[in-house]
């Protein structure tokens, strides 16, 4: 019973599979373009920025180092800048702060990677499903007769069914390539950040401070001057009258 219902669904054809693959290819291309623009803008210059940052901090120029991080577009700069304020706690605090900031940015770095990985691994199977459906339709047409016209229809149906597999591979292969390329870029950012992190901690352990501004002491309230009695004049000296009587 259920086979008959499934056969009726299969007889609808595999055209919808082609439209699905077309939609998936558009989504894949959109992710590729977005990730390429992102890494083109934020994924360059991190290594040079790290060297310049260490040089400034080694010279004790904390303000110059923060200015460099604020104006630099590299991903590493946006991670180190908010973590640098924890340097007063020592190398361990700075390392933990950089690791925490990296975890916050991890979702942004991995954006779109799940879709590319899913398309790369499953698009061929979607195309294969279209091929199987097309073959089912072709054999159903073959069962209706064995004339030359019918055979030509069957062969045409099988050829169309094989196109679905080709389209599935066409969607999957660029997605896999793009996924590997972007994962390599993410790995480069992580490696560079780890290198800067270790060098910053080593420098902090050596110099002891990155030139944190000294804390301002709390201002003590000014003491109020004692007011004289109304009418002005000197205060009466205790025992003054007794002293005059003795004289």
N, C-alpha and C positions, 0 to 999 in steps of 0.2 A: 504493500500500500504506500509506504513512505517513499519507495523507489520511484513510483509513478509520479508522485508530487515533485520530487527532486528532478526527474527527467523533464517535467513540464517547465520548471524554472530554468533548466539548462537550455531548453529549446528557445528561450528568449534571446539567446545569442551572447556573444562576448563583447559586444560593442561598448557596453557600460564599463568594462575593464579598461578599455583604451582611454575613455574619458577620465577614469580614476587615475591612471598612470600619468596622463597629461596634467592633471591637477597636482599630483605629487611632484612632478618635475618642476612646475612653476614654484611650488613651495621650496624645493631644494635650491633652485637658482636664487630665490630671494634671500635665503639664509647665507648662501655663499657670498653674495654681493655685500650683505650687511657685515658679515665677519671680516671680509677683505678690507672694507672701508674702516672698520674698527681697529684692526691691527695695523693698518697703514698709518692711522693717526696716532695711536697710543702705543704701538709695539716697537718703536724704534728709538734708539739713542739711550737706552737704559744703562748699557755698560759704560759709556762715556760719562753719563751723569753720575754714576756711582763713583768713578775715579775722581771726578771734580768735587763731589760731596766729601769724600774722605780727606782730600787735600785741604778743603776749607775748615773742616772740623779739626784736623791736625794742627792748623794754624790758630785755632781758638776762635775762628770767625763764625759764631753760632748764628748771628743774624744773616750773614751771607749764605750760609748753608740752607737756612729756612727759605730765604728768597729764591735760591736756586730750585728747591723742591716745589715751591709755589708756582713758579712760571714754567716749569718743564712739563711737557705733555706725556712723558713716559708713564706707563702703568706703575713702575717701581716707585716713581716719585710720589704719586698719590697714595701709595701704601706707607712709605717711610715717614712722610711729613706728619700725619697725626700720631704716629708711634714714637716720634722723636721726643715728645714731651715727657715720656716715661724714662728717659735716660738718667734722670736723677736717682732712680732706684737701682742703678747698676746694670751690668751686662745681662743678667738673667731677666730683669724686668724689661729691658729693651728688646731682647730676643722674643720674649712672650708677647709683647705688644705688636711686633712686626708679624709674628705668626697669626695673631688674632685678626689684624687688619687684612692679611692675605685670605683668611677664611671668609671674611666679609665680601671680598671682591671675587671669590671663587665662582659664585653663581653668575656674575657678569662675564667672566672669562669663558665659562662653559655654555653660555647662551647659544642655543641652536645645535649644539653637538649631539644631543640626544636624537633630534630629528634626522640629522645626517646619518648617524649610526643605524637608526631604524630603517631608513630608506635603503641604505647600502646593503643591509642584510635581508630585507623582506621584499623589496621591489621585484627581484627575479621570480619569487614565488607567486606574486600577484600576476605577473605576466604569464607564468606557467599555468595558473588557474584559467586565464583567458584562453590559452592554447588547448587545455583539456576540454573546456566548454565548446570551443570551436570544433574539435575532433568529434565530440559527441554529436553535435549538430550535423557534421558531415556524414557520419555513419548512419544517422537517422535518415538523411536524404538518400543514402545509398540503398537503404532497405526498401525505399519506395519503388525502385526499378533499376535496371541495369543498362538502360539505353545510353547512347553516346552523350546525349544532352545531359542526362542525369550524372554521368561520370564526370563530365566537365564541371558541373556544379559542385560535385564532391571535392574534386581536386582544388577548385577555387576556394572552397571553404577551408580546406586544410592549410592552404597557403596563407589565407587571412589569419587563421588561428596561430600559425607560427610567428606572425608579425607581433603578436602580443608578447611572446617571450623576448623577441628582439627589443621591443620598447622597454620591457622591464629591465633588461640589461643596460639599456641606454640611460635609464634613470639611476640605476644602482652604481654603475662604475664611476661617474663623476662625483657622486655623493661619498663614495669610499675614499677617493683620492682627496677630495676637499677635507674630509674628516681627518685623514692622516696629516695633511699639511697644517691644519689649524691646531691639531694636538701637538705637533712639533713646535709651533709658535708658543703655545701655552707652556710647554716644557721649557723653552728657552727663557721665558719670563720667570718661571719658578726657579730655574738654575741661577739666573743672574741675581734674583732677589736673595736667594740663599747665600750667594757669594758676598753680596753687599752686607747682609745681616751678620755673617761671621766676621767680616773685617771691621764693621762698626763695633761689635762687641769686643773684639780684640783691642781696638783703639781705645775704647772707653775704659777697659780694664787697665790699660797702660797709663793713660793720662789722668784717669779718675773723674773727669768731668768734661762736658762739652760746652763749658762757658755759660752755665745757667746763670741768669741774673740773680744777684743776691736778694734775699727777702728783705723788704722794708720793715724796720722795727716799728712796733705800734707806738703811736704818739701818745705821750702821757698828758692828761688834761692839766692845764695851767692852774696853779694854786691861786685861789682868790686872796687878795690882800685884805687884812683886817681893817674894817672901817672904824674910824674914831667916833667918839660920842657926838651927838648932835650939837651943833654950835661950835665944833672945832676945838682946838686946844689939845694940850697933852693929857694923857691919861693920868689919873691920880695914882700916886705911888703908895702901895699898902704900907701902913705903919708910918706914914709921913707925919701925921699929927702927933704921934707919940714921940717921934724924934724931936719935934719942935718943943714939946712940953719939957723934955729932959734938959734942953738947953736953957 
